[in-house]
Amino acid sequence: MAKIRITQIKSRIGRPKRQKKTLDALGLRKINGSVETEATPQILGMVTKVRHLVKVEEL
């Protein structure tokens, strides 16, 4: 599997609870916070749900 870096670029304030929980599950807490993880189908599915709040880079 390829590794990806996920960076939160927009605020979670005012977002639905489901999107907030998805950001928590990805390990993102603050704007400009980043996590590096494997690009599994589960992770990519979560990224798709919050794609308007995050930026994804391949490593």
C-alpha positions as CSV (number, residue, x, y, z in Angstrom):
1,M,0.0,0.0,0.0
2,A,1.1,3.5,-0.7
3,K,1.5,6.0,2.1
4,I,-0.5,9.3,2.2
5,R,-0.3,12.5,4.2
6,I,-3.7,13.9,5.2
7,T,-3.8,17.6,6.3
8,Q,-6.8,19.4,7.7
9,I,-7.2,22.7,5.9
10,K,-10.6,23.9,7.0
11,S,-12.3,24.2,10.4
12,R,-14.6,21.6,11.9
13,I,-16.8,24.2,13.5
14,G,-20.3,24.1,12.2
15,R,-19.9,20.7,10.5
16,P,-22.2,17.8,11.1
17,K,-21.3,15.4,14.0
18,R,-20.6,12.6,11.5
19,Q,-17.9,14.7,9.8
20,K,-16.3,15.7,13.1
21,K,-16.2,12.0,14.1
22,T,-14.6,11.1,10.8
23,L,-11.8,13.7,11.4
24,D,-11.3,12.3,14.8
25,A,-11.0,8.8,13.4
26,L,-8.4,10.0,10.9
27,G,-6.4,11.5,13.9
28,L,-7.0,15.2,12.8
29,R,-7.5,17.6,15.7
30,K,-6.5,21.1,14.5
31,I,-6.2,23.1,11.2
32,N,-2.9,22.4,9.5
33,G,-2.6,19.2,11.6
34,S,-1.2,16.3,9.5
35,V,-1.2,12.5,9.8
36,E,0.7,9.9,7.6
37,T,-1.0,6.6,7.1
38,E,-1.4,3.8,4.7
39,A,-3.8,4.3,1.8
40,T,-6.2,1.5,2.6
41,P,-9.8,1.4,1.2
42,Q,-11.2,2.3,4.6
43,I,-9.0,5.4,5.0
44,L,-9.7,6.5,1.5
45,G,-13.4,6.2,2.1
46,M,-13.1,8.4,5.2
47,V,-11.1,10.9,3.2
48,T,-13.8,11.0,0.6
49,K,-16.4,11.9,3.2
50,V,-14.4,15.0,4.4
51,R,-12.6,15.8,1.1
52,H,-13.8,19.5,1.4
53,L,-11.9,19.8,4.8
54,V,-8.7,18.0,4.0
55,K,-5.8,17.9,1.5
56,V,-4.2,14.6,0.5
57,E,-0.6,14.1,-0.7
58,E,1.0,10.8,-1.8
59,L,4.4,10.1,-0.2
